Amino acid sequence: MTLTLLTAYNAPYLAALTFVLLTGIAELIALLCGHSLSSAMDTPDLPEGLTGEALDWLNIGRIPLLIVLCMLAGFFGISGILLQGLIIHLLQAPA
């Protein structure tokens, strides 16, 4: 059984990868025009306490937030498609 990317069970993962692709294209177009989308979302002030420590652990504030979002969406998309393919291969049935 082959894994096809355009099936319904891969839709959330493809949506995340599409977000990463479209964000990359938009960033490239903005850079060609002399702007940067990554710097538009940054805020230097992080909250105090546990939330601030979690955001600091994710390096938010040191690297642009848009890059963090793209990394998380890319990891979600790639790992979801790979795990879905592994489940289909091992169990011989879609999830």
TORKOLKE-789332 format. One record per atom (N, C-alpha, C): residue number from 1; residue in three letters; chain; x negated, y negated, z negated. Coordinates in nm, 4 decimals. Atoms other than C-alpha are relative to their C-alpha. Layout:
<pts>
[pt NUM; 'ALA'; 'A'; [X; Y; Z]]
...
</pts>
This chain:
<pts>
[pt 1; 'MET'; 'A'; [-0.0850; 0.1176; 0.0000]]
[pt 1; 'MET'; 'A'; [0.0000; 0.0000; 0.0000]]
[pt 1; 'MET'; 'A'; [-0.0897; -0.1241; 0.0000]]
[pt 2; 'THR'; 'A'; [0.0833; 0.1195; -0.0105]]
[pt 2; 'THR'; 'A'; [-0.1457; -0.3344; 0.0973]]
[pt 2; 'THR'; 'A'; [0.0623; -0.1155; -0.0769]]
[pt 3; 'LEU'; 'A'; [-0.0446; 0.1196; 0.0721]]
[pt 3; 'LEU'; 'A'; [-0.1224; -0.6574; -0.0964]]
[pt 3; 'LEU'; 'A'; [0.0224; -0.1117; 0.1002]]
[pt 4; 'THR'; 'A'; [-0.0273; 0.1148; -0.0860]]
[pt 4; 'THR'; 'A'; [0.0480; -0.9346; 0.0946]]
[pt 4; 'THR'; 'A'; [0.0192; -0.1222; -0.0881]]
[pt 5; 'LEU'; 'A'; [-0.0026; 0.1200; 0.0827]]
[pt 5; 'LEU'; 'A'; [0.0122; -1.2870; -0.0343]]
[pt 5; 'LEU'; 'A'; [0.1341; -0.0707; 0.0010]]
[pt 6; 'LEU'; 'A'; [-0.1235; 0.0767; -0.0133]]
[pt 6; 'LEU'; 'A'; [0.3488; -1.4160; 0.0838]]
[pt 6; 'LEU'; 'A'; [0.1226; 0.0722; -0.0546]]
[pt 7; 'THR'; 'A'; [-0.1127; -0.0675; 0.0629]]
[pt 7; 'THR'; 'A'; [0.5661; -1.1834; -0.1243]]
[pt 7; 'THR'; 'A'; [0.0468; -0.0794; -0.1215]]
[pt 8; 'ALA'; 'A'; [-0.0624; 0.0792; 0.1066]]
[pt 8; 'ALA'; 'A'; [0.7951; -1.3117; -0.3984]]
[pt 8; 'ALA'; 'A'; [-0.0769; 0.0078; -0.1319]]
[pt 9; 'TYR'; 'A'; [0.0686; -0.0126; 0.1286]]
[pt 9; 'TYR'; 'A'; [0.5898; -1.1776; -0.6887]]
[pt 9; 'TYR'; 'A'; [-0.1325; -0.0764; -0.0046]]
[pt 10; 'ASN'; 'A'; [0.1214; 0.0818; -0.0023]]
[pt 10; 'ASN'; 'A'; [0.2871; -1.3832; -0.5782]]
[pt 10; 'ASN'; 'A'; [0.0298; -0.1492; 0.0075]]
[pt 11; 'ALA'; 'A'; [-0.0378; 0.1406; -0.0178]]
[pt 11; 'ALA'; 'A'; [0.4810; -1.7121; -0.5521]]
[pt 11; 'ALA'; 'A'; [-0.0576; -0.0934; -0.1071]]
[pt 12; 'PRO'; 'A'; [0.0565; 0.0935; 0.0987]]
[pt 12; 'PRO'; 'A'; [0.3710; -1.8661; -0.8871]]
[pt 12; 'PRO'; 'A'; [-0.1506; -0.0192; 0.0171]]
[pt 13; 'TYR'; 'A'; [0.1448; 0.0077; -0.0156]]
[pt 13; 'TYR'; 'A'; [0.0067; -1.7871; -0.8172]]
[pt 13; 'TYR'; 'A'; [-0.0365; -0.0788; 0.1252]]
[pt 14; 'LEU'; 'A'; [0.0245; 0.0770; -0.1219]]
[pt 14; 'LEU'; 'A'; [0.0217; -1.9235; -0.4643]]
[pt 14; 'LEU'; 'A'; [0.0346; -0.1469; -0.0197]]
[pt 15; 'ALA'; 'A'; [-0.0337; 0.1396; 0.0293]]
[pt 15; 'ALA'; 'A'; [0.1906; -2.2383; -0.5958]]
[pt 15; 'ALA'; 'A'; [-0.1158; -0.0679; -0.0732]]
[pt 16; 'ALA'; 'A'; [0.1146; 0.0564; 0.0720]]
[pt 16; 'ALA'; 'A'; [-0.1016; -2.2922; -0.8346]]
[pt 16; 'ALA'; 'A'; [-0.1180; -0.0225; 0.0942]]
[pt 17; 'LEU'; 'A'; [0.1102; 0.0163; -0.0948]]
[pt 17; 'LEU'; 'A'; [-0.3562; -2.2357; -0.5569]]
[pt 17; 'LEU'; 'A'; [0.0298; -0.1085; 0.1026]]
[pt 18; 'THR'; 'A'; [-0.0392; 0.1079; -0.0908]]
[pt 18; 'THR'; 'A'; [-0.1598; -2.4673; -0.3269]]
[pt 18; 'THR'; 'A'; [-0.0206; -0.1353; -0.0667]]
[pt 19; 'PHE'; 'A'; [0.0256; 0.1228; 0.0751]]
[pt 19; 'PHE'; 'A'; [-0.1752; -2.7349; -0.5979]]
[pt 19; 'PHE'; 'A'; [-0.1483; -0.0360; 0.0043]]
[pt 20; 'VAL'; 'A'; [0.1446; 0.0246; -0.0030]]
[pt 20; 'VAL'; 'A'; [-0.5533; -2.6965; -0.6104]]
[pt 20; 'VAL'; 'A'; [-0.0431; -0.0463; 0.1389]]
[pt 21; 'LEU'; 'A'; [0.0363; 0.0364; -0.1369]]
[pt 21; 'LEU'; 'A'; [-0.5826; -2.7140; -0.2307]]
[pt 21; 'LEU'; 'A'; [0.0478; -0.1402; 0.0355]]
[pt 22; 'LEU'; 'A'; [-0.0536; 0.1323; -0.0316]]
[pt 22; 'LEU'; 'A'; [-0.3559; -3.0183; -0.1966]]
[pt 22; 'LEU'; 'A'; [-0.0681; -0.1100; -0.0815]]
[pt 23; 'THR'; 'A'; [0.0729; 0.0968; 0.0817]]
[pt 23; 'THR'; 'A'; [-0.5319; -3.1946; -0.4836]]
[pt 23; 'THR'; 'A'; [-0.1380; -0.0268; 0.0589]]
[pt 24; 'GLY'; 'A'; [0.1304; 0.0170; -0.0635]]
[pt 24; 'GLY'; 'A'; [-0.8652; -3.1340; -0.3142]]
[pt 24; 'GLY'; 'A'; [0.0080; -0.0828; 0.1267]]
[pt 25; 'ILE'; 'A'; [-0.0183; 0.0781; -0.1226]]
[pt 25; 'ILE'; 'A'; [-0.7358; -3.2710; 0.0159]]
[pt 25; 'ILE'; 'A'; [0.0300; -0.1456; -0.0332]]
[pt 26; 'ALA'; 'A'; [-0.0332; 0.1376; 0.0391]]
[pt 26; 'ALA'; 'A'; [-0.5854; -3.5771; -0.1556]]
[pt 26; 'ALA'; 'A'; [-0.1223; -0.0721; -0.0561]]
[pt 27; 'GLU'; 'A'; [0.1222; 0.0600; 0.0552]]
[pt 27; 'GLU'; 'A'; [-0.9114; -3.6393; -0.3447]]
[pt 27; 'GLU'; 'A'; [-0.0982; -0.0336; 0.1118]]
[pt 28; 'LEU'; 'A'; [0.0896; 0.0259; -0.1125]]
[pt 28; 'LEU'; 'A'; [-1.1106; -3.6118; -0.0226]]
[pt 28; 'LEU'; 'A'; [0.0450; -0.1214; 0.0805]]
[pt 29; 'ILE'; 'A'; [-0.0531; 0.1161; -0.0727]]
[pt 29; 'ILE'; 'A'; [-0.8825; -3.8590; 0.1560]]
[pt 29; 'ILE'; 'A'; [-0.0213; -0.1276; -0.0808]]
[pt 30; 'ALA'; 'A'; [0.0202; 0.1178; 0.0847]]
[pt 30; 'ALA'; 'A'; [-0.9011; -4.0975; -0.1410]]
[pt 30; 'ALA'; 'A'; [-0.1470; -0.0416; -0.0023]]
[pt 31; 'LEU'; 'A'; [0.1427; 0.0335; -0.0008]]
[pt 31; 'LEU'; 'A'; [-1.2810; -4.0758; -0.1461]]
[pt 31; 'LEU'; 'A'; [-0.0418; -0.0622; 0.1321]]
[pt 32; 'LEU'; 'A'; [0.0303; 0.0604; -0.1298]]
[pt 32; 'LEU'; 'A'; [-1.2943; -4.1527; 0.2259]]
[pt 32; 'LEU'; 'A'; [0.0502; -0.1438; 0.0077]]
[pt 33; 'CYS'; 'A'; [-0.0536; 0.1369; 0.0038]]
[pt 33; 'CYS'; 'A'; [-1.0849; -4.4639; 0.1542]]
[pt 33; 'CYS'; 'A'; [-0.0684; -0.0858; -0.1064]]
[pt 34; 'GLY'; 'A'; [0.0737; 0.0773; 0.0994]]
[pt 34; 'GLY'; 'A'; [-1.3160; -4.5688; -0.1304]]
[pt 34; 'GLY'; 'A'; [0.0597; 0.0027; -0.1391]]
[pt 35; 'HIS'; 'A'; [-0.0622; -0.0110; 0.1320]]
[pt 35; 'HIS'; 'A'; [-1.1035; -4.4628; -0.4297]]
[pt 35; 'HIS'; 'A'; [-0.0282; 0.1383; -0.0571]]
[pt 36; 'SER'; 'A'; [0.0144; -0.1311; 0.0618]]
[pt 36; 'SER'; 'A'; [-1.1029; -4.1708; -0.6718]]
[pt 36; 'SER'; 'A'; [0.1254; 0.0305; -0.0805]]
[pt 37; 'LEU'; 'A'; [-0.1184; -0.0392; 0.0758]]
[pt 37; 'LEU'; 'A'; [-0.7960; -3.9879; -0.7986]]
[pt 37; 'LEU'; 'A'; [-0.0374; 0.0532; -0.1378]]
[pt 38; 'SER'; 'A'; [0.0422; -0.0575; 0.1275]]
[pt 38; 'SER'; 'A'; [-0.9941; -3.8221; -1.0772]]
[pt 38; 'SER'; 'A'; [-0.0091; -0.1049; -0.1094]]
[pt 39; 'SER'; 'A'; [0.0149; 0.1035; 0.1019]]
[pt 39; 'SER'; 'A'; [-1.0645; -4.1488; -1.2546]]
[pt 39; 'SER'; 'A'; [0.1325; -0.0654; -0.0361]]
[pt 40; 'ALA'; 'A'; [-0.1293; 0.0615; 0.0283]]
[pt 40; 'ALA'; 'A'; [-0.6994; -4.2575; -1.2384]]
[pt 40; 'ALA'; 'A'; [0.0703; 0.0665; -0.1177]]
[pt 41; 'MET'; 'A'; [-0.0690; -0.0737; 0.1054]]
[pt 41; 'MET'; 'A'; [-0.5903; -3.9907; -1.4898]]
[pt 41; 'MET'; 'A'; [-0.0764; 0.0028; -0.1315]]
[pt 42; 'ASP'; 'A'; [0.0828; -0.0107; 0.1203]]
[pt 42; 'ASP'; 'A'; [-0.8701; -4.0278; -1.7443]]
[pt 42; 'ASP'; 'A'; [0.0403; -0.1000; -0.1062]]
[pt 43; 'THR'; 'A'; [-0.0187; 0.0884; 0.1135]]
[pt 43; 'THR'; 'A'; [-0.8199; -4.1740; -2.0882]]
[pt 43; 'THR'; 'A'; [-0.1109; 0.0295; -0.0994]]
[pt 44; 'PRO'; 'A'; [0.1124; -0.0257; 0.0900]]
[pt 44; 'PRO'; 'A'; [-1.1137; -4.2190; -2.3245]]
[pt 44; 'PRO'; 'A'; [0.0414; 0.0348; -0.1424]]
[pt 45; 'ASP'; 'A'; [-0.0420; -0.0226; 0.1378]]
[pt 45; 'ASP'; 'A'; [-0.9078; -4.1926; -2.6455]]
[pt 45; 'ASP'; 'A'; [0.0660; 0.1368; -0.0139]]
[pt 46; 'LEU'; 'A'; [-0.0576; -0.1302; 0.0286]]
[pt 46; 'LEU'; 'A'; [-0.8419; -3.8410; -2.7708]]
[pt 46; 'LEU'; 'A'; [0.0630; -0.0040; -0.1386]]
[pt 47; 'PRO'; 'A'; [-0.0622; -0.0013; 0.1329]]
[pt 47; 'PRO'; 'A'; [-0.6080; -3.7698; -3.0631]]
[pt 47; 'PRO'; 'A'; [-0.0903; 0.0689; -0.1024]]
[pt 48; 'GLU'; 'A'; [0.0773; -0.0591; 0.1088]]
[pt 48; 'GLU'; 'A'; [-0.7527; -3.6731; -3.3998]]
[pt 48; 'GLU'; 'A'; [0.0633; 0.1322; -0.0413]]
[pt 49; 'GLY'; 'A'; [-0.0521; -0.1232; 0.0553]]
[pt 49; 'GLY'; 'A'; [-0.7104; -3.3377; -3.5693]]
[pt 49; 'GLY'; 'A'; [-0.0193; 0.1194; 0.0924]]
[pt 50; 'LEU'; 'A'; [0.0113; -0.1257; -0.0732]]
[pt 50; 'LEU'; 'A'; [-0.6540; -2.9943; -3.4213]]
[pt 50; 'LEU'; 'A'; [0.0196; -0.0191; 0.1499]]
[pt 51; 'THR'; 'A'; [-0.0228; 0.0264; -0.1422]]
[pt 51; 'THR'; 'A'; [-0.5191; -3.1270; -3.0914]]
[pt 51; 'THR'; 'A'; [-0.1233; -0.0627; 0.0635]]
[pt 52; 'GLY'; 'A'; [0.1213; 0.0634; -0.0505]]
[pt 52; 'GLY'; 'A'; [-0.8237; -3.3469; -3.0452]]
[pt 52; 'GLY'; 'A'; [-0.1153; 0.0979; 0.0133]]
[pt 53; 'GLU'; 'A'; [0.1052; -0.1008; -0.0079]]
[pt 53; 'GLU'; 'A'; [-1.0559; -3.0556; -3.1203]]
[pt 53; 'GLU'; 'A'; [0.0233; 0.0957; 0.1162]]
[pt 54; 'ALA'; 'A'; [-0.0312; -0.0881; -0.1129]]
[pt 54; 'ALA'; 'A'; [-0.8752; -2.8354; -2.8671]]
[pt 54; 'ALA'; 'A'; [-0.0302; -0.0690; 0.1324]]
[pt 55; 'LEU'; 'A'; [0.0291; 0.0741; -0.1223]]
[pt 55; 'LEU'; 'A'; [-0.8983; -3.1056; -2.6012]]
[pt 55; 'LEU'; 'A'; [-0.1501; -0.0201; 0.0172]]
[pt 56; 'ASP'; 'A'; [0.1449; 0.0137; -0.0074]]
[pt 56; 'ASP'; 'A'; [-1.2648; -3.1577; -2.6868]]
[pt 56; 'ASP'; 'A'; [-0.0640; 0.1315; 0.0425]]
[pt 57; 'TRP'; 'A'; [0.0503; -0.1312; -0.0396]]
[pt 57; 'TRP'; 'A'; [-1.3240; -2.7828; -2.6507]]
[pt 57; 'TRP'; 'A'; [0.0180; 0.0225; 0.1496]]
[pt 58; 'LEU'; 'A'; [-0.0243; -0.0100; -0.1437]]
[pt 58; 'LEU'; 'A'; [-1.1746; -2.8059; -2.2996]]
[pt 58; 'LEU'; 'A'; [-0.0778; -0.1045; 0.0797]]
[pt 59; 'ASN'; 'A'; [0.0826; 0.1052; -0.0610]]
[pt 59; 'ASN'; 'A'; [-1.4168; -3.0944; -2.2277]]
[pt 59; 'ASN'; 'A'; [0.0816; -0.1131; 0.0592]]
[pt 60; 'ILE'; 'A'; [-0.0800; 0.1128; -0.0465]]
[pt 60; 'ILE'; 'A'; [-1.1335; -3.3386; -2.1680]]
[pt 60; 'ILE'; 'A'; [-0.0562; -0.1243; -0.0661]]
[pt 61; 'GLY'; 'A'; [0.0664; 0.1198; 0.0472]]
[pt 61; 'GLY'; 'A'; [-1.2869; -3.6807; -2.2010]]
[pt 61; 'GLY'; 'A'; [-0.1428; -0.0072; 0.0503]]
[pt 62; 'ARG'; 'A'; [0.1353; -0.0038; -0.0555]]
[pt 62; 'ARG'; 'A'; [-1.6253; -3.5675; -2.0709]]
[pt 62; 'ARG'; 'A'; [0.0018; 0.0252; 0.1502]]
[pt 63; 'ILE'; 'A'; [-0.0186; -0.0189; -0.1436]]
[pt 63; 'ILE'; 'A'; [-1.5092; -3.4436; -1.7313]]
[pt 63; 'ILE'; 'A'; [0.1419; -0.0438; 0.0332]]
[pt 64; 'PRO'; 'A'; [-0.1330; 0.0511; -0.0345]]
[pt 64; 'PRO'; 'A'; [-1.2084; -3.5779; -1.5400]]
[pt 64; 'PRO'; 'A'; [0.1110; 0.1030; -0.0236]]
[pt 65; 'LEU'; 'A'; [-0.1140; -0.0860; 0.0299]]
[pt 65; 'LEU'; 'A'; [-0.8693; -3.4383; -1.6389]]
[pt 65; 'LEU'; 'A'; [0.0487; 0.0734; 0.1238]]
[pt 66; 'LEU'; 'A'; [-0.0449; -0.0634; -0.1236]]
[pt 66; 'LEU'; 'A'; [-0.7818; -3.3652; -1.2767]]
[pt 66; 'LEU'; 'A'; [-0.0839; 0.1234; 0.0317]]
[pt 67; 'ILE'; 'A'; [0.0861; -0.1161; -0.0221]]
[pt 67; 'ILE'; 'A'; [-1.0792; -3.1301; -1.2540]]
[pt 67; 'ILE'; 'A'; [0.0368; 0.1120; -0.0963]]
[pt 68; 'VAL'; 'A'; [-0.0417; -0.1011; 0.0974]]
[pt 68; 'VAL'; 'A'; [-0.9700; -2.9508; -1.5713]]
[pt 68; 'VAL'; 'A'; [0.1303; 0.0652; 0.0451]]
[pt 69; 'LEU'; 'A'; [-0.1263; -0.0560; -0.0484]]
[pt 69; 'LEU'; 'A'; [-0.6172; -2.9098; -1.4314]]
[pt 69; 'LEU'; 'A'; [-0.0214; 0.0907; 0.1201]]
[pt 70; 'CYS'; 'A'; [0.0282; -0.0827; -0.1177]]
[pt 70; 'CYS'; 'A'; [-0.7526; -2.7774; -1.1021]]
[pt 70; 'CYS'; 'A'; [-0.0709; 0.1294; -0.0387]]
[pt 71; 'MET'; 'A'; [0.0680; -0.1218; 0.0450]]
[pt 71; 'MET'; 'A'; [-0.9806; -2.5329; -1.2834]]
[pt 71; 'MET'; 'A'; [0.0984; 0.0971; -0.0644]]
[pt 72; 'LEU'; 'A'; [-0.0987; -0.0865; 0.0643]]
[pt 72; 'LEU'; 'A'; [-0.6944; -2.4010; -1.4961]]
[pt 72; 'LEU'; 'A'; [0.0975; 0.0589; 0.1015]]
[pt 73; 'ALA'; 'A'; [-0.0920; -0.0496; -0.1029]]
[pt 73; 'ALA'; 'A'; [-0.4581; -2.3746; -1.1978]]
[pt 73; 'ALA'; 'A'; [-0.0690; 0.1000; 0.0914]]
[pt 74; 'GLY'; 'A'; [0.0741; -0.0935; -0.0840]]
[pt 74; 'GLY'; 'A'; [-0.7258; -2.2063; -0.9879]]
[pt 74; 'GLY'; 'A'; [-0.0234; 0.1328; -0.0693]]
[pt 75; 'PHE'; 'A'; [0.0191; -0.1232; 0.0763]]
[pt 75; 'PHE'; 'A'; [-0.8048; -1.9553; -1.2612]]
[pt 75; 'PHE'; 'A'; [0.1305; 0.0773; -0.0112]]
[pt 76; 'PHE'; 'A'; [-0.1305; -0.0642; 0.0093]]
[pt 76; 'PHE'; 'A'; [-0.4333; -1.8851; -1.3083]]
[pt 76; 'PHE'; 'A'; [0.0366; 0.0671; 0.1323]]
[pt 77; 'GLY'; 'A'; [-0.0368; -0.0536; -0.1305]]
[pt 77; 'GLY'; 'A'; [-0.3788; -1.8350; -0.9346]]
[pt 77; 'GLY'; 'A'; [-0.0830; 0.1198; 0.0404]]
[pt 78; 'ILE'; 'A'; [0.0879; -0.1095; -0.0420]]
[pt 78; 'ILE'; 'A'; [-0.6808; -1.6174; -0.8653]]
[pt 78; 'ILE'; 'A'; [0.0162; 0.1220; -0.0898]]
[pt 79; 'SER'; 'A'; [-0.0143; -0.1144; 0.0903]]
[pt 79; 'SER'; 'A'; [-0.6477; -1.4027; -1.1772]]
[pt 79; 'SER'; 'A'; [0.1374; 0.0644; 0.0142]]
[pt 80; 'GLY'; 'A'; [-0.1332; -0.0571; -0.0189]]
[pt 80; 'GLY'; 'A'; [-0.2735; -1.3606; -1.1197]]
[pt 80; 'GLY'; 'A'; [0.0094; 0.0865; 0.1236]]
[pt 81; 'ILE'; 'A'; [-0.0036; -0.0789; -0.1235]]
[pt 81; 'ILE'; 'A'; [-0.3162; -1.2421; -0.7623]]
[pt 81; 'ILE'; 'A'; [-0.0843; 0.1264; -0.0147]]
[pt 82; 'LEU'; 'A'; [0.0840; -0.1182; 0.0196]]
[pt 82; 'LEU'; 'A'; [-0.6011; -1.0090; -0.8599]]
[pt 82; 'LEU'; 'A'; [0.0660; 0.1019; -0.0926]]
[pt 83; 'LEU'; 'A'; [-0.0677; -0.0924; 0.0914]]
[pt 83; 'LEU'; 'A'; [-0.4090; -0.8620; -1.1541]]
[pt 83; 'LEU'; 'A'; [0.1234; 0.0621; 0.0642]]
[pt 84; 'GLN'; 'A'; [-0.1165; -0.0527; -0.0698]]
[pt 84; 'GLN'; 'A'; [-0.0963; -0.8257; -0.9415]]
[pt 84; 'GLN'; 'A'; [-0.0417; 0.1098; 0.0984]]
[pt 85; 'GLY'; 'A'; [0.0506; -0.1015; -0.0923]]
[pt 85; 'GLY'; 'A'; [-0.2972; -0.6372; -0.6786]]
[pt 85; 'GLY'; 'A'; [-0.0462; 0.1249; -0.0724]]
[pt 86; 'LEU'; 'A'; [0.0446; -0.1145; 0.0787]]
[pt 86; 'LEU'; 'A'; [-0.4530; -0.4165; -0.9452]]
[pt 86; 'LEU'; 'A'; [0.1184; 0.0806; -0.0519]]
[pt 87; 'ILE'; 'A'; [-0.1195; -0.0690; 0.0497]]
[pt 87; 'ILE'; 'A'; [-0.1123; -0.3346; -1.0942]]
[pt 87; 'ILE'; 'A'; [0.0685; 0.0765; 0.1122]]
[pt 88; 'ILE'; 'A'; [-0.0622; -0.0680; -0.1136]]
[pt 88; 'ILE'; 'A'; [0.0291; -0.2524; -0.7512]]
[pt 88; 'ILE'; 'A'; [-0.0828; 0.1218; 0.0398]]
[pt 89; 'HIS'; 'A'; [0.0869; -0.1113; -0.0390]]
[pt 89; 'HIS'; 'A'; [-0.2716; -0.0334; -0.6740]]
[pt 89; 'HIS'; 'A'; [0.0070; 0.1147; -0.1008]]
[pt 90; 'LEU'; 'A'; [0.0002; -0.1044; 0.1021]]
[pt 90; 'LEU'; 'A'; [-0.2651; 0.1534; -1.0055]]
[pt 90; 'LEU'; 'A'; [0.1362; 0.0645; -0.0196]]
[pt 91; 'LEU'; 'A'; [-0.1337; -0.0525; 0.0277]]
[pt 91; 'LEU'; 'A'; [0.1104; 0.1906; -1.0534]]
[pt 91; 'LEU'; 'A'; [0.0794; 0.0323; 0.1257]]
[pt 92; 'GLN'; 'A'; [-0.0659; -0.0233; -0.1285]]
[pt 92; 'GLN'; 'A'; [0.2048; 0.2068; -0.6837]]
[pt 92; 'GLN'; 'A'; [0.1387; -0.0620; 0.0083]]
[pt 93; 'ALA'; 'A'; [-0.1286; 0.0698; -0.0050]]
[pt 93; 'ALA'; 'A'; [0.4915; -0.0356; -0.7413]]
[pt 93; 'ALA'; 'A'; [-0.0225; -0.1470; -0.0318]]
[pt 94; 'PRO'; 'A'; [0.0121; 0.1418; 0.0359]]
[pt 94; 'PRO'; 'A'; [0.5320; -0.4134; -0.7444]]
[pt 94; 'PRO'; 'A'; [0.0536; -0.0254; -0.1398]]
[pt 95; 'ALA'; 'A'; [-0.0410; 0.0320; 0.1374]]
[pt 95; 'ALA'; 'A'; [0.5724; -0.5724; -1.0855]]
[pt 95; 'ALA'; 'A'; [0.1343; -0.0668; -0.0024]]
</pts>
